[in-house]
C-alpha cells in the first residue's frame, strides 16, 4: 500500500545578534529528534512494521525555517504471513496527532509540563484515531505512552537552549502555534519502571550499519539493522577513545561488528514498550554496509 508524502515545516524565531549561534542548531537537532520519535510512535500504532522517514526538502533563506518531507515506508511483506489492511485517512491521522502533541504542550498554563499533558495527548490520540478511521485497522493500538513522554523530554531540553524571547513555530489547524522554553516534569525512567512487568535480555554478535555517529561524547549512535533504524549506546570506552582520537575512522554507511546487549521491556499486556541496546565491545569496522547477527547474514 502506497501512502502520500506529507509536507511540514518547523520555524525557529531567534534573537538576532545573540551570542553562541551554535546553540540554535543543537536545539534544532533535538527538536527534529523529538518529532521523529513522536511521528514514529504514531505510525507504528497502525502497524509495528511501518516507519516514517524525515527528509529536508529545503531551508528557507534569511531565516531558520526547515521544510520537511515525510515518507511512510512500508516493509517487504513477502516474508509476512498476513499483510495488514490499514484503513482510514492516514495522512490526516498523522497531521492531527502532531497538532495535538504541539497544542497540548502550548496550551498548558505553566512552563512546566507534567503527567496531565501526557495523559491529554494519550486521550486525544485515541479520539483522533477514531475520527480518521484508522482505529479500525487490525493492528491499531494507541501510541506508546513511554515514547511520547521521551519525545516531550527531548523537546523540553531542546527548548531550554533558547533565550526567553525565542520560540519554535509549527503549523497547526489553519494557522501556526509557537512554543518557547519550557521544562518537562515527566520522569521517563520512573514511568518505564511503572509500566514494565517483564524484561528480556539477550546478547549476541551483530554487524550494524552506521547512520549517525556521536563524534564527541557518549550519546547514542543511530544504526540500520535488519531494515530498521535503531539507536544504541556504546559502552566500549577503549574503542570510543580510539574513535574520538581518529585511530579508528567510521563514516555513515560503514558497519560495526560488535557484541550487543538488548533489553526489551514489556507491559502488563505483554506489549513491547521499550528497548535498550548497548554495544558492549566493538570487534571491527567494515567499510560499507554488512548486516548480520549471530543467527546469520541478512
MOSUL-V432919 format. One record per backbone hydrogen bond with DSSP energy under -0.5 kcal/mol. NH is the residue of the N-H (numbers start at 1). CO is the residue of the C=O. If there is no record, write none. Layout:
[[NH CO] [NH CO]]
//
This chain:
[[6 70] [8 68] [10 66] [11 169] [12 64] [13 11] [13 167] [14 12] [16 14] [18 15] [23 20] [24 21] [25 21] [26 22] [27 23] [28 24] [29 25] [30 26] [31 27] [32 28] [33 29] [34 30] [35 31] [36 32] [37 33] [38 34] [39 35] [40 36] [41 37] [42 38] [43 39] [44 40] [45 41] [46 43] [47 43] [50 47] [51 73] [53 71] [55 69] [57 55] [57 67] [58 67] [60 65] [63 60] [64 12] [65 60] [65 63] [66 10] [67 58] [67 65] [68 8] [68 66] [69 55] [70 6] [71 53] [73 51] [73 71] [74 72] [77 75] [79 76] [80 77] [84 82] [86 84] [87 85] [89 132] [90 88] [93 89] [94 90] [95 91] [96 92] [97 93] [98 94] [99 95] [100 96] [101 97] [102 98] [103 99] [104 100] [105 101] [106 102] [107 103] [108 105] [113 111] [113 183] [114 112] [117 114] [118 114] [119 115] [120 116] [121 117] [122 118] [123 119] [124 120] [125 121] [126 122] [127 123] [128 124] [129 125] [130 126] [131 127] [132 128] [133 130] [134 129] [135 129] [136 133] [137 134] [138 85] [140 137] [141 45] [148 144] [149 145] [150 146] [151 147] [152 148] [153 149] [154 150] [155 151] [156 152] [157 153] [158 154] [159 155] [160 156] [161 158] [162 159] [166 163] [167 13] [168 179] [169 11] [170 177] [171 9] [172 175] [175 172] [177 170] [179 168] [183 111] [185 113] [185 183] [187 185] [188 186] [191 187] [192 188] [193 189] [194 190] [195 191] [196 192] [197 266] [198 266] [200 264] [202 262] [204 260] [206 258] [207 292] [208 256] [209 224] [210 254] [211 222] [212 222] [215 213] [221 232] [222 212] [223 230] [224 209] [225 223] [225 228] [228 225] [230 223] [230 228] [232 221] [233 277] [235 233] [235 279] [236 279] [237 235] [240 236] [241 237] [242 238] [243 239] [244 240] [245 241] [246 243] [247 242] [248 242] [250 248] [253 210] [253 254] [254 251] [255 286] [256 208] [257 284] [258 206] [258 256] [259 281] [260 204] [260 258] [261 278] [262 202] [263 276] [264 200] [264 262] [265 274] [266 198] [267 271] [270 267] [273 265] [274 265] [276 263] [277 275] [278 261] [279 233] [280 259] [280 278] [281 259] [283 257] [283 281] [284 257] [286 255] [292 207] [293 296] [296 293] [298 291]]
//
